[in-house]
């Protein structure tokens, strides 16, 4: 909180570029820490540890897969976004394809995905943690958390978010490592974990079933491609489709990299973030498994009546694996530290989403409706929209409580796999295939959306069978894993986009300079397809004469200061500074080599870990 307020006061918050892109002044280490902590929210602590307790280490592959995609972000996607000179991801698609319908669709879909997957799951898991460890009322604790978080996001913009993220990453990693060592020492280190996890079964079981026993492949990352709970082709290829959406085309993540001083800093941030993403396997997934080994009656329950009594969810109590470990194993002082870790995780991911959502809403939707809006008006709208998000989030909590609370991580991933693959497909084609045009991208997105929504409706209409019950779901649900479905959906979207693009006229070359991978270094002047409406320069309206001279009351001055809207900077000027070092892709040869060598080293370590645990 203190760091948030300090960086709010210190940051240039009075311009759109200062508020939404931290004045494009960030260095590599806060970016890397922020990439990590805006992705590892409390939902990931509870969800990853819970899925680890239920099924073993394979879910850690979700974290290790990120290293490859983060390298792709720094070396492939960010250079294109920088050369295009964009602030938001829908803005990139609008420049690349022209027209406004893709941009509006992307903005709305992103906001929907944020509310239903990220904000809601993080708030639910944070509140669950507080409830188990402190015994507070779920709604009271959530409301306090959200108000504190919204306060410094509204006041400070992206600089406040990134600096607090950097501090919270330190707290998060430190506290989680402390718990990891205490838990491993209690269970007899790795060999003890293997022995005790494989024999961790509850005393009350369902007759004539084996679902109370841990999976025989619990300590393997790669599982059977047909019968595995996370089949290995899905984990390697299908997951990459989802990860590309999250790390390379999602506003929350890309906004951090776009706030970098230069391309080298953006690359360095990606590498640091990817190194940090190697850790959750050891300090979240394995402690979740230790929790089941130590408390099989609660964490490993399978009988619906027992589970209902233990955690209020008949489908299983694996979600309580991490909070249970904290409450039972941590000494009193460290328990407070771990609570701070969970608050930090929750607040950092929420601030990231609030800031990015307000960026999307203000620059892509509101500014379209009011193209002549002054910069002051845009800044106020961005802050008010965060308050609206807070209210929607609180109203959504009871819905998540009654949702399939035994599988929080599965819920997040499956919703993503139904809605995100078409976005991934369109971005990949936009960057690598100059022939792709607006009609192709639009119809690819629409048909992909319809197919994804049909599968999503089916998924939530039929519940997965409990232990010992027959599976009465349609074959497309029972036999097509959601990671395989993501691959199928990506393929459908690519084929439709390609077919429609080839059947309609191409985009002339003069509109594509610096918008694709192949033309990123082009020096030719580009004629923008969206000349009528570009967010990179709102607020060039002249201030009215009376606004300069009329006296402002003291309470108005105070409110404007809190929101960072005082002083000459909040006049009308181009919000995204034309930082020549950033808009060009020049890098110092030494730092470029340092980044390249570190990325190679990272990928070698990553491959070794995959191979060792495969």
VEXKE-186827 format. One line per field, with one value per residue (C-alpha): residue number from 1; residue in three letters; x, y, z. Coordinates in Angstrom, 3 decimals. Example, Ala and Ser with C-alpha at 12.3 -4.5 7.8 and 13.67 -1.06 7.14 Angstrom:
BEGIN
pavo = [1,2]
logu = [ALA,SER]
X = [12.300,13.670]
Y = [-4.500,-1.060]
Z = [7.800,7.140]
//
This chain:
BEGIN
pavo = [1,2,3,4,5,6,7,8,9,10,11,12,13,14,15,16,17,18,19,20,21,22,23,24,25,26,27,28,29,30,31,32,33,34,35,36,37,38,39,40,41,42,43,44,45,46,47,48,49,50,51,52,53,54,55,56,57,58,59,60,61,62,63,64,65,66,67,68,69,70,71,72,73,74,75,76,77,78,79,80,81,82,83,84,85,86,87,88,89,90,91,92,93,94,95,96,97,98,99,100,101,102,103,104,105,106,107,108,109,110,111,112,113,114,115,116,117,118,119,120,121,122,123,124,125,126,127,128,129,130,131,132,133,134,135,136,137,138,139,140,141,142,143,144,145,146,147,148,149,150,151,152,153,154,155,156,157,158,159,160,161,162,163,164,165,166,167,168,169,170,171,172,173,174,175,176,177,178,179,180,181,182,183,184,185,186,187,188,189,190,191,192,193,194,195,196,197,198,199,200,201,202,203,204,205,206,207,208,209,210,211,212,213,214,215,216,217,218,219,220,221,222,223,224,225,226,227,228,229,230,231,232,233,234,235,236,237,238,239,240,241,242,243,244,245,246,247,248,249,250,251,252,253,254,255,256,257,258,259,260,261,262,263,264,265,266,267,268,269,270,271,272,273,274,275,276,277,278,279,280,281,282,283,284,285,286,287,288,289,290,291,292,293,294,295,296,297,298,299,300,301,302,303,304,305,306,307,308,309,310,311,312,313,314,315,316,317,318,319,320,321,322,323,324,325,326,327,328,329,330,331,332,333,334,335,336,337,338,339,340,341,342,343,344,345,346,347,348,349,350,351,352,353,354,355,356,357,358,359,360,361,362,363,364,365,366,367,368,369,370,371,372,373,374,375,376,377,378,379,380,381,382,383,384,385,386,387,388,389,390,391,392,393,394,395,396,397,398,399,400,401,402,403,404,405,406,407,408,409,410,411,412,413,414,415,416,417,418,419,420,421,422,423,424,425,426,427,428,429,430,431,432,433,434,435,436,437,438,439,440,441,442,443,444,445,446,447,448,449,450,451,452,453,454,455,456,457,458,459,460,461,462,463,464,465,466,467,468,469,470,471,472,473,474,475,476,477,478,479,480,481,482,483,484,485,486,487,488,489,490,491,492,493,494,495,496,497,498,499,500,501,502,503,504,505,506,507,508,509,510,511,512,513,514,515,516,517,518,519,520,521,522,523,524,525,526,527,528,529,530,531,532,533,534,535,536,537,538,539,540,541,542,543,544,545,546,547,548,549,550,551,552,553,554,555,556,557,558,559,560,561,562,563,564,565,566,567,568,569,570,571,572,573,574,575,576,577,578,579,580,581,582,583,584,585,586,587,588,589,590,591,592,593,594,595,596,597,598,599,600,601,602,603,604,605,606,607,608,609,610,611,612,613,614]
logu = [UNK,UNK,UNK,UNK,UNK,UNK,UNK,UNK,UNK,UNK,UNK,UNK,UNK,UNK,UNK,UNK,UNK,UNK,UNK,UNK,UNK,UNK,UNK,UNK,UNK,UNK,UNK,UNK,UNK,UNK,UNK,UNK,UNK,UNK,UNK,UNK,UNK,UNK,UNK,UNK,UNK,UNK,UNK,UNK,UNK,UNK,UNK,UNK,UNK,UNK,UNK,UNK,UNK,UNK,UNK,UNK,UNK,UNK,UNK,UNK,UNK,UNK,UNK,UNK,UNK,UNK,UNK,UNK,UNK,UNK,UNK,UNK,UNK,UNK,UNK,UNK,UNK,UNK,UNK,UNK,UNK,UNK,UNK,UNK,UNK,UNK,UNK,UNK,UNK,UNK,UNK,UNK,UNK,UNK,UNK,UNK,UNK,UNK,UNK,UNK,UNK,UNK,UNK,UNK,UNK,UNK,UNK,UNK,UNK,UNK,UNK,UNK,UNK,UNK,UNK,UNK,UNK,UNK,UNK,UNK,UNK,UNK,UNK,UNK,UNK,UNK,UNK,UNK,UNK,UNK,UNK,UNK,UNK,UNK,UNK,UNK,UNK,UNK,UNK,UNK,UNK,UNK,UNK,UNK,UNK,UNK,UNK,UNK,UNK,UNK,UNK,UNK,UNK,UNK,UNK,UNK,UNK,UNK,UNK,UNK,UNK,UNK,UNK,UNK,UNK,UNK,UNK,UNK,UNK,UNK,UNK,UNK,UNK,UNK,UNK,UNK,UNK,UNK,UNK,UNK,UNK,UNK,UNK,UNK,UNK,UNK,UNK,UNK,UNK,UNK,UNK,UNK,UNK,UNK,UNK,UNK,UNK,UNK,UNK,UNK,UNK,UNK,UNK,UNK,UNK,UNK,UNK,UNK,UNK,UNK,UNK,UNK,UNK,UNK,UNK,UNK,UNK,UNK,UNK,UNK,UNK,UNK,UNK,UNK,UNK,UNK,UNK,UNK,UNK,UNK,UNK,UNK,UNK,UNK,UNK,UNK,UNK,UNK,UNK,UNK,UNK,UNK,UNK,UNK,UNK,UNK,UNK,UNK,UNK,UNK,UNK,UNK,UNK,UNK,UNK,UNK,UNK,UNK,UNK,UNK,UNK,UNK,UNK,UNK,UNK,UNK,UNK,UNK,UNK,UNK,UNK,UNK,UNK,UNK,UNK,UNK,UNK,UNK,UNK,UNK,UNK,UNK,UNK,UNK,UNK,UNK,UNK,UNK,UNK,UNK,UNK,UNK,UNK,UNK,UNK,UNK,UNK,UNK,UNK,UNK,UNK,UNK,UNK,UNK,UNK,UNK,UNK,UNK,UNK,UNK,UNK,UNK,UNK,UNK,UNK,UNK,UNK,UNK,UNK,UNK,UNK,UNK,UNK,UNK,UNK,UNK,UNK,UNK,UNK,UNK,UNK,UNK,UNK,UNK,UNK,UNK,UNK,UNK,UNK,UNK,UNK,UNK,UNK,UNK,UNK,UNK,UNK,UNK,UNK,UNK,UNK,UNK,UNK,UNK,UNK,UNK,UNK,UNK,UNK,UNK,UNK,UNK,UNK,UNK,UNK,UNK,UNK,UNK,UNK,UNK,UNK,UNK,UNK,UNK,UNK,UNK,UNK,UNK,UNK,UNK,UNK,UNK,UNK,UNK,UNK,UNK,UNK,UNK,UNK,UNK,UNK,UNK,UNK,UNK,UNK,UNK,UNK,UNK,UNK,UNK,UNK,UNK,UNK,UNK,UNK,UNK,UNK,UNK,UNK,UNK,UNK,UNK,UNK,UNK,UNK,UNK,UNK,UNK,UNK,UNK,UNK,UNK,UNK,UNK,UNK,UNK,UNK,UNK,UNK,UNK,UNK,UNK,UNK,UNK,UNK,UNK,UNK,UNK,UNK,UNK,UNK,UNK,UNK,UNK,UNK,UNK,UNK,UNK,UNK,UNK,UNK,UNK,UNK,UNK,UNK,UNK,UNK,UNK,UNK,UNK,UNK,UNK,UNK,UNK,UNK,UNK,UNK,UNK,UNK,UNK,UNK,UNK,UNK,UNK,UNK,UNK,UNK,UNK,UNK,UNK,UNK,UNK,UNK,UNK,UNK,UNK,UNK,UNK,UNK,UNK,UNK,UNK,UNK,UNK,UNK,UNK,UNK,UNK,UNK,UNK,UNK,UNK,UNK,UNK,UNK,UNK,UNK,UNK,UNK,UNK,UNK,UNK,UNK,UNK,UNK,UNK,UNK,UNK,UNK,UNK,UNK,UNK,UNK,UNK,UNK,UNK,UNK,UNK,UNK,UNK,UNK,UNK,UNK,UNK,UNK,UNK,UNK,UNK,UNK,UNK,UNK,UNK,UNK,UNK,UNK,UNK,UNK,UNK,UNK,UNK,UNK,UNK,UNK,UNK,UNK,UNK,UNK,UNK,UNK,UNK,UNK,UNK,UNK,UNK,UNK,UNK,UNK,UNK,UNK,UNK,UNK,UNK,UNK,UNK,UNK,UNK,UNK,UNK,UNK,UNK,UNK,UNK,UNK,UNK,UNK,UNK,UNK,UNK,UNK,UNK,UNK,UNK,UNK,UNK,UNK,UNK,UNK,UNK,UNK,UNK,UNK,UNK,UNK,UNK,UNK,UNK,UNK,UNK,UNK,UNK,UNK,UNK,UNK,UNK]
X = [0.000,2.788,4.750,1.583,0.962,4.644,4.762,1.340,2.714,5.997,4.551,3.393,-0.316,-1.819,-1.476,-2.900,0.655,1.764,-1.304,-1.806,1.808,3.819,5.316,7.169,10.020,10.130,13.336,13.572,13.410,10.055,8.590,9.758,8.472,5.176,4.745,5.101,2.854,0.061,-0.193,0.292,-2.746,-4.345,-6.422,-3.225,-2.062,-5.377,-6.072,-2.584,-2.062,-5.559,-5.114,-1.651,-3.195,-5.864,-3.767,-0.013,2.691,1.349,-0.425,3.026,3.479,1.065,3.726,6.751,5.075,5.045,8.838,8.616,5.762,7.414,10.483,8.135,6.605,9.971,11.512,8.531,5.401,6.758,8.969,5.857,3.726,6.498,7.027,3.242,3.155,0.112,-1.160,-3.811,-4.154,-7.503,-5.796,-3.163,-5.868,-7.632,-4.410,-3.568,-6.992,-8.851,-12.521,-13.802,-15.860,-12.863,-11.536,-14.850,-15.438,-11.933,-12.383,-15.736,-14.571,-11.434,-13.478,-15.881,-12.953,-11.401,-14.591,-15.487,-12.047,-9.534,-11.289,-13.935,-11.631,-8.996,-11.524,-13.157,-9.864,-8.545,-11.743,-11.643,-8.101,-9.103,-12.151,-10.117,-7.234,-8.957,-12.586,-13.816,-17.010,-16.361,-18.015,-16.496,-12.930,-13.518,-14.973,-12.029,-9.501,-11.140,-11.409,-7.713,-6.678,-8.923,-7.681,-4.100,-4.930,-7.329,-4.856,-1.649,-2.136,0.336,3.481,1.850,0.744,4.195,6.156,3.771,3.918,7.715,7.531,4.714,6.664,9.464,6.997,5.186,8.293,9.870,6.784,5.992,9.587,9.428,6.272,7.808,10.838,8.675,6.346,9.158,10.947,7.673,7.086,10.693,11.799,11.150,11.506,9.211,6.676,6.654,6.057,3.471,1.545,1.099,-0.403,-2.511,-6.084,-9.014,-10.587,-14.127,-14.277,-16.892,-17.481,-16.091,-14.147,-10.500,-10.974,-9.807,-6.360,-3.769,-3.126,-0.442,1.142,1.036,4.795,4.886,4.409,3.656,0.490,-1.425,-2.670,-6.115,-6.925,-4.720,-6.320,-3.830,-2.820,0.736,-0.035,-2.600,-0.093,2.597,0.561,-2.977,-1.701,0.615,-2.510,-3.929,-0.522,-0.026,-3.302,-2.377,1.258,1.420,-1.976,-3.610,-3.734,-2.831,0.549,1.513,0.841,3.701,6.179,5.019,5.869,9.576,12.235,13.546,13.232,16.161,14.377,11.204,13.215,15.009,11.630,10.360,13.407,13.158,9.412,10.051,12.722,10.271,7.588,9.818,9.287,5.528,5.981,8.177,6.465,2.794,2.173,4.389,3.216,-0.335,0.647,2.298,-0.980,-2.804,-0.071,-0.379,-4.175,-5.726,-9.055,-9.793,-7.842,-8.272,-11.938,-14.088,-17.368,-19.792,-21.258,-17.791,-16.625,-19.774,-19.057,-15.327,-15.441,-19.027,-18.432,-19.603,-17.307,-14.082,-11.987,-8.696,-9.074,-8.304,-4.881,-2.787,-4.714,-4.832,-1.029,-0.572,-2.932,-1.539,2.220,3.204,4.281,2.238,4.514,5.061,1.337,0.856,3.554,1.766,-1.512,0.352,1.565,-1.977,-3.158,-0.185,-0.981,-4.644,-3.983,-1.265,-3.332,-6.446,-4.605,-3.158,-6.592,-8.283,-5.656,-5.730,-9.541,-9.821,-7.258,-9.331,-12.617,-11.361,-9.195,-11.105,-14.775,-15.377,-13.039,-14.768,-18.119,-16.674,-13.755,-13.496,-13.158,-10.458,-7.603,-9.016,-12.322,-10.595,-8.579,-11.717,-13.661,-10.798,-10.918,-14.725,-14.741,-12.489,-15.152,-17.794,-15.589,-15.240,-19.042,-19.543,-16.824,-18.472,-21.850,-20.220,-18.884,-22.045,-22.077,-18.540,-19.338,-22.087,-20.043,-17.976,-15.753,-13.871,-12.001,-11.135,-8.060,-9.945,-12.781,-10.373,-8.507,-11.576,-13.394,-10.192,-9.881,-13.430,-13.019,-9.328,-8.080,-9.772,-7.970,-4.625,-5.267,-6.092,-3.011,-0.695,-2.087,-2.030,1.666,2.980,0.660,0.310,-2.443,-4.894,-7.526,-10.383,-13.187,-11.183,-10.229,-13.785,-15.496,-12.770,-13.425,-17.216,-17.350,-14.676,-16.816,-19.950,-18.126,-16.499,-19.741,-21.586,-18.927,-19.005,-22.811,-22.576,-19.760,-21.791,-25.067,-23.638,-21.718,-18.761,-19.702,-18.777,-16.804,-18.451,-21.128,-21.482,-20.479,-23.653,-22.181,-22.092,-18.965,-17.640,-17.427,-16.417,-13.688,-12.400,-10.194,-10.427,-6.740,-7.444,-10.529,-8.325,-6.199,-9.297,-10.750,-7.454,-7.364,-11.001,-10.402,-7.186,-8.847,-11.878,-9.727,-7.454,-10.359,-12.272,-9.075,-8.126,-11.653,-11.626,-9.244,-5.897,-4.918,-2.630,1.021,1.235,-1.168,1.004,4.422,5.654,2.507,3.786,6.878,8.301,7.827,8.749,11.961,10.331,10.986,8.237,5.450,2.355,-1.166,-3.300,-6.504,-8.012,-7.202,-10.608,-10.122,-6.811,-6.415,-2.785,-3.730,-6.850,-7.437,-6.044,-9.103,-8.362,-9.272,-12.036,-11.112,-13.069,-11.388,-8.097,-9.357,-12.271,-11.202,-11.368,-12.820,-10.550,-12.471,-12.261,-8.512,-8.123,-10.063,-8.066,-4.778,-5.770,-6.575,-3.311,-5.112,-3.466,-0.689,0.297,0.732,-2.993,-3.513,-4.029,-1.054,-0.327,-0.620,1.847,5.221,7.016,9.934,12.200,14.293,11.142,9.423,12.583,13.778,17.411,19.263,22.808,24.702,26.027,22.576,21.020,23.599,23.064,19.306,19.836,22.262,19.954,16.971,18.930,20.056,16.475,15.185,17.963,16.994,13.338,13.944,16.017,13.194,10.571,12.802,13.624,9.993,8.470]
Y = [0.000,2.437,1.630,2.094,5.534,6.553,5.614,7.253,10.584,10.111,9.010,11.261,10.424,13.428,12.196,9.128,7.902,8.465,6.822,3.869,3.189,4.500,7.184,4.365,4.631,1.174,-0.868,-4.637,-5.776,-4.231,-5.413,-9.015,-9.004,-7.488,-10.084,-12.780,-11.284,-10.096,-13.710,-15.457,-14.190,-15.837,-17.862,-19.525,-20.280,-21.935,-23.428,-24.801,-26.245,-27.755,-29.374,-30.576,-32.166,-33.869,-34.992,-34.570,-32.483,-32.329,-29.028,-27.478,-27.789,-24.847,-22.687,-24.080,-23.692,-19.911,-19.619,-20.346,-17.958,-15.175,-15.436,-15.187,-12.060,-10.286,-11.364,-11.569,-9.767,-6.696,-5.581,-5.595,-3.729,-1.141,-0.548,-0.232,2.373,1.031,1.277,-1.476,-4.822,-4.002,-0.840,-3.026,-5.064,-1.845,-0.503,-3.849,-4.631,-1.309,-1.031,-0.828,-4.005,-6.243,-3.670,-3.263,-7.032,-7.588,-4.903,-6.269,-9.917,-9.054,-7.268,-10.257,-12.690,-10.517,-10.441,-14.139,-15.745,-13.411,-10.986,-13.411,-16.378,-14.218,-12.586,-15.911,-17.616,-14.652,-14.534,-18.341,-18.030,-15.279,-17.259,-20.418,-18.630,-15.737,-16.805,-13.417,-13.075,-13.710,-10.485,-8.167,-9.304,-9.066,-5.568,-4.257,-5.870,-4.432,-0.929,-0.784,-2.180,0.131,3.150,3.104,1.852,4.764,7.261,6.062,4.295,1.799,3.076,2.449,-1.000,-2.039,-0.808,-2.459,-5.634,-5.665,-5.408,-7.969,-10.440,-10.323,-10.913,-13.635,-15.628,-15.225,-16.319,-19.183,-20.501,-20.343,-22.494,-24.846,-25.605,-26.104,-28.433,-30.464,-30.888,-32.137,-34.745,-36.000,-34.013,-35.214,-38.978,-38.702,-36.781,-39.523,-42.264,-40.423,-38.871,-42.202,-43.690,-40.633,-41.940,-40.866,-43.407,-42.794,-43.978,-44.669,-48.430,-50.276,-47.262,-46.196,-42.425,-42.045,-43.315,-40.878,-41.254,-43.793,-41.178,-38.395,-37.720,-37.604,-34.451,-36.357,-38.443,-40.786,-38.879,-40.568,-41.419,-38.898,-36.081,-33.670,-35.519,-34.660,-33.427,-31.077,-29.923,-29.200,-27.878,-27.056,-25.197,-23.112,-21.752,-20.537,-19.326,-17.270,-15.478,-14.850,-13.770,-12.268,-10.767,-10.031,-6.383,-7.118,-8.691,-6.808,-3.437,-4.181,-4.842,-1.805,0.414,-0.485,2.182,0.276,-3.052,-4.497,-3.688,-5.352,-8.479,-8.490,-8.256,-11.260,-13.365,-12.466,-13.192,-16.583,-17.515,-16.631,-18.792,-21.864,-21.565,-22.175,-25.925,-26.051,-23.541,-24.026,-27.389,-29.583,-27.975,-28.699,-32.390,-32.278,-30.923,-34.006,-36.284,-34.671,-34.170,-36.908,-36.853,-33.207,-32.386,-35.859,-36.453,-38.207,-38.996,-36.136,-35.978,-35.723,-33.093,-31.030,-31.028,-30.204,-27.371,-26.928,-28.408,-32.013,-32.416,-32.291,-30.105,-29.904,-26.076,-25.853,-27.567,-24.377,-22.460,-25.665,-25.970,-22.339,-22.604,-25.959,-25.645,-21.995,-20.570,-17.555,-14.779,-16.501,-17.176,-13.397,-13.205,-15.832,-13.975,-10.900,-13.052,-14.034,-10.427,-9.362,-11.988,-10.990,-7.253,-7.391,-9.399,-7.299,-3.971,-5.257,-6.232,-3.044,-0.841,-2.781,-2.949,0.793,1.273,-0.895,0.734,4.317,4.209,1.624,2.068,5.433,7.399,5.932,7.145,10.594,11.272,14.917,14.026,16.063,14.304,15.286,13.616,10.411,10.240,10.642,8.040,5.536,5.941,5.762,2.565,0.881,1.621,0.027,-3.093,-3.303,-3.302,-5.961,-8.110,-8.051,-8.985,-11.948,-13.633,-15.654,-17.029,-18.425,-19.771,-21.936,-22.805,-25.984,-24.876,-28.157,-27.271,-23.573,-23.908,-26.192,-23.633,-20.825,-22.884,-24.410,-21.061,-19.656,-22.593,-21.986,-18.232,-17.419,-19.614,-17.489,-14.385,-16.247,-17.347,-13.837,-12.279,-14.948,-14.447,-10.632,-10.674,-13.422,-13.430,-10.034,-11.441,-11.747,-9.009,-7.539,-9.698,-12.894,-11.936,-10.861,-14.028,-16.201,-14.551,-14.811,-18.498,-19.319,-17.540,-19.498,-22.880,-21.942,-20.732,-23.914,-26.036,-23.746,-24.002,-27.821,-27.870,-25.996,-27.800,-31.234,-31.645,-34.037,-37.288,-37.625,-40.571,-43.878,-42.374,-43.267,-40.565,-39.549,-36.558,-36.318,-37.783,-34.329,-33.473,-36.833,-37.642,-34.281,-32.690,-28.890,-28.564,-30.610,-28.469,-25.338,-26.795,-27.708,-24.212,-22.553,-24.654,-23.837,-20.092,-20.131,-22.024,-19.699,-16.556,-17.810,-18.869,-15.585,-13.500,-15.274,-14.779,-11.000,-8.207,-7.937,-4.911,-2.642,-2.742,0.946,0.267,-2.530,-0.902,-1.699,-3.730,-7.265,-9.228,-8.911,-5.132,-4.125,-2.347,-0.568,3.190,3.796,6.203,4.217,5.333,4.330,2.486,4.035,7.679,8.739,7.411,6.550,6.348,7.320,10.989,11.826,15.114,17.554,19.719,23.280,24.017,26.576,30.085,30.042,26.808,28.712,31.582,30.446,29.789,26.144,25.370,23.690,20.366,20.121,20.804,18.052,15.491,16.363,16.002,12.534,11.470,12.927,15.440,18.693,20.793,21.657,18.019,17.358,19.885,18.721,17.037,13.796,11.170,8.629,10.335,9.731,8.101,7.714,5.020,2.980,3.551,2.461,-1.094,-0.079,-1.940,-1.581,-4.651,-5.578,-5.627,-7.395,-10.197,-10.331,-10.773,-13.428,-15.477,-15.304,-16.401,-19.409,-20.330,-20.068,-22.407,-24.952,-24.979,-25.271,-28.262,-29.974,-29.592,-30.915,-33.887,-34.625,-34.703,-36.058]
Z = [0.000,0.973,-2.222,-4.255,-2.786,-3.134,-6.816,-7.374,-6.114,-7.973,-11.319,-14.143,-13.846,-15.592,-19.160,-20.868,-21.595,-18.005,-16.470,-18.820,-19.923,-16.923,-19.204,-21.041,-18.563,-16.937,-16.636,-17.017,-13.380,-12.350,-15.686,-15.091,-11.505,-12.635,-15.428,-12.771,-10.100,-12.406,-13.598,-10.225,-8.336,-5.339,-7.826,-8.991,-5.425,-4.569,-8.009,-8.800,-5.312,-5.408,-8.808,-7.704,-4.600,-6.723,-9.705,-9.162,-10.830,-14.417,-13.744,-13.175,-16.947,-17.269,-15.594,-17.434,-20.816,-20.207,-20.644,-24.389,-24.963,-22.925,-25.149,-28.159,-26.562,-26.195,-29.503,-31.891,-30.656,-28.821,-31.784,-34.003,-31.432,-30.895,-34.611,-35.039,-32.230,-30.357,-26.760,-26.708,-28.471,-30.161,-31.466,-33.146,-34.900,-35.968,-37.534,-39.114,-40.606,-40.683,-39.793,-36.230,-35.721,-34.877,-32.436,-30.605,-30.512,-29.070,-26.395,-25.253,-25.300,-23.322,-20.655,-20.457,-20.102,-17.361,-15.301,-15.656,-15.413,-13.804,-11.460,-10.198,-9.563,-7.827,-5.524,-4.689,-3.854,-1.858,0.183,0.667,2.039,4.483,5.556,6.330,8.062,9.888,10.092,8.801,6.815,3.093,1.900,4.501,3.748,-0.011,0.187,2.263,-0.101,-3.205,-1.781,-0.783,-4.176,-6.183,-4.175,-5.385,-8.896,-9.387,-7.929,-9.537,-12.871,-14.335,-12.564,-9.153,-10.331,-11.600,-8.549,-6.068,-8.188,-7.882,-4.072,-3.849,-5.987,-3.386,-0.525,-2.494,-3.462,0.012,1.940,-0.420,-0.188,3.619,3.590,1.000,3.232,6.339,4.396,2.776,6.109,7.663,4.943,4.562,1.469,-2.094,-1.461,1.541,-0.569,-3.231,-0.614,1.466,-1.448,-3.215,-0.031,0.924,0.860,3.060,5.446,4.108,0.467,-2.203,-2.505,-5.564,-6.917,-6.999,-7.089,-3.479,-4.535,-5.969,-9.714,-10.612,-12.948,-10.308,-10.591,-14.415,-16.473,-19.688,-19.457,-21.742,-24.832,-24.672,-21.056,-19.167,-17.182,-18.855,-22.067,-23.142,-26.709,-25.154,-22.542,-25.165,-28.122,-26.938,-23.899,-26.129,-27.878,-24.543,-23.334,-26.520,-25.815,-22.169,-22.649,-26.159,-27.030,-23.678,-22.603,-18.941,-19.846,-23.017,-21.349,-18.931,-21.731,-23.717,-20.720,-21.166,-21.824,-24.832,-26.631,-24.633,-21.364,-22.687,-23.602,-20.237,-18.475,-20.478,-19.533,-15.826,-15.850,-17.490,-14.900,-12.120,-13.780,-13.291,-9.512,-8.906,-9.548,-6.438,-4.143,-5.134,-6.852,-4.638,-1.366,-2.588,-2.917,0.539,1.931,0.636,2.037,5.496,5.604,3.418,5.310,4.452,1.269,-0.283,0.617,-2.020,-0.234,-1.130,2.409,4.019,1.513,2.077,5.822,5.425,2.880,1.691,-1.777,-2.466,-5.505,-3.442,-1.158,-3.046,-3.237,0.486,0.115,0.295,2.989,5.106,4.874,5.954,8.935,10.157,9.527,9.776,13.160,14.293,12.927,9.584,9.274,9.166,6.460,4.371,4.746,3.473,0.543,-0.368,-0.065,-2.192,-4.843,-4.913,-4.956,-7.603,-10.064,-9.393,-9.818,-13.108,-14.394,-13.158,-14.839,-18.124,-18.188,-17.701,-20.507,-22.856,-21.929,-22.039,-25.169,-27.243,-26.342,-24.630,-26.888,-29.924,-28.622,-27.800,-30.181,-29.020,-25.319,-23.565,-21.848,-18.427,-19.311,-20.452,-17.225,-15.067,-17.098,-16.698,-12.906,-12.661,-14.756,-12.151,-9.504,-11.765,-12.137,-8.332,-7.931,-10.653,-9.055,-5.612,-7.148,-8.962,-5.773,-4.918,-8.482,-8.057,-4.610,-6.109,-9.241,-9.390,-6.532,-6.416,-9.621,-9.666,-11.897,-14.332,-14.488,-15.441,-18.061,-19.693,-20.096,-21.624,-24.041,-25.347,-25.984,-26.496,-29.452,-32.182,-30.803,-30.863,-34.465,-35.685,-34.014,-35.457,-38.975,-38.587,-37.685,-39.988,-43.048,-44.780,-47.046,-44.103,-44.347,-42.296,-43.712,-43.108,-39.538,-38.673,-39.916,-38.409,-35.013,-35.337,-36.331,-33.728,-31.117,-32.072,-31.926,-28.591,-27.008,-28.092,-26.353,-23.292,-22.966,-23.239,-20.667,-18.071,-18.902,-18.085,-14.846,-14.704,-12.928,-9.244,-7.928,-8.878,-11.168,-14.883,-17.407,-19.249,-21.097,-24.929,-26.563,-27.539,-23.813,-22.405,-24.966,-26.344,-23.665,-23.455,-24.465,-27.617,-28.235,-28.115,-30.963,-33.005,-32.517,-33.531,-36.724,-37.622,-37.127,-39.212,-42.084,-42.202,-41.945,-44.754,-46.997,-46.658,-47.012,-50.250,-51.616,-50.948,-52.066,-50.195,-48.096,-50.212,-49.190,-48.209,-45.301,-43.838,-43.278,-39.718,-38.908,-39.686,-38.676,-42.209,-42.450,-38.866,-39.973,-42.941,-43.197,-45.788,-44.749,-43.712,-44.635,-41.652,-42.403,-39.263,-39.922,-38.638,-35.119,-33.474,-29.702,-29.770,-29.831,-27.840,-26.194,-28.701,-28.248,-27.202,-23.578,-23.363,-22.319,-19.072,-17.974,-17.678,-15.576,-13.404,-9.775,-8.686,-5.238,-2.634,-2.580,-6.383,-6.264,-3.607,-5.684,-8.809,-6.888,-5.577,-9.122,-10.448,-12.655,-11.486,-12.900,-16.449,-17.459,-17.575,-20.278,-23.818,-25.324,-27.081,-24.351,-25.661,-25.859,-29.116,-27.346,-30.372,-28.701,-28.127,-31.455,-33.226,-32.738,-32.168,-29.415,-28.097,-29.440,-25.970,-24.313,-27.280,-26.886,-23.099,-23.655,-26.369,-24.245,-21.219,-23.293,-24.644,-21.119,-19.882,-22.606,-21.878,-18.169,-19.158,-21.470,-18.758,-16.210,-18.670,-19.454,-15.813,-14.666,-17.913]
//
